[in-house]
Amino acid sequence: MRIPLIALLSGVLVSTLLAGTAGAAVSTGELAPVPTGKTALTANPIYKTGRLEPDACPEQPVYNDDLETAETYLSFALDCLNEGWEYQFSKTKLPFSKPKFVITTRIGVQTGCGKFPKGAQAVYCSLNKKITFYLDKGILSQATELFLLQTLAHEYGHHVQQLSGILPTVFKRKYKNDKQYLPELRKVELQAECLSGAFIGSIWRSLGRRESDFRYVLNAAYSTASHGTTKSIAYWVTRGFQQESPGACNTFSAPKSRVT
């Protein structure tokens, strides 16, 4: 789940990641088995695929407070994400499928994993492999910033985790209480932040953006128990951005001090 990046956009912040398994995979040739257990978390094949190599992905025109251009912007960004990650998965021979994608202008709509929660900007449901993106007045008021792209790339990071066996492994484990569960959830969320940074870094030269645009997103990160401190979020987004590779995003092998 991606909560609003700007504190003033936040309603009641929620910290639930919706998980499950389903969906047909699209790939050709002989497929490798999806990893499970510790291997899925700490030695996942997706970590070994090197830098992302999507084609240039110039941003579509978007205007503040304009729903139509924001919808078009997200549609084109999703195409770039699909292209980049499909090629990345082809290196692993793991099954790949594109996520479903729905834009909503109201909370409470069905996502496949329950109703869209108040306080969220976007959610990923792996029961139906669907991203639901909430275009409210808050994010539309800053549509020209990187928030649309980074939020979508974060949710797509959860899709990458689902396809590569990371999410199924985390959520099959039994947890006695939140003290055991929250640290694992935090690693999931920080990894999705890093994967978003890796994608943005890989297409950065085609965006025509300034470094200050990226820094603005980092400075607006909002800390929660499940997503980590602002310092941790900034570290993982920046790490992915600089290395442009999912190999930078192994939060499950990171020191505790980096996943707080």
Summary of the structure (lengths in Angstrom):
residues: 260
radius of gyration: 16.8
end to end distance: 17.6
largest distance: 48.7
contacts: 887
relative contact order: 0.19
helix: 50%
strand: 8%
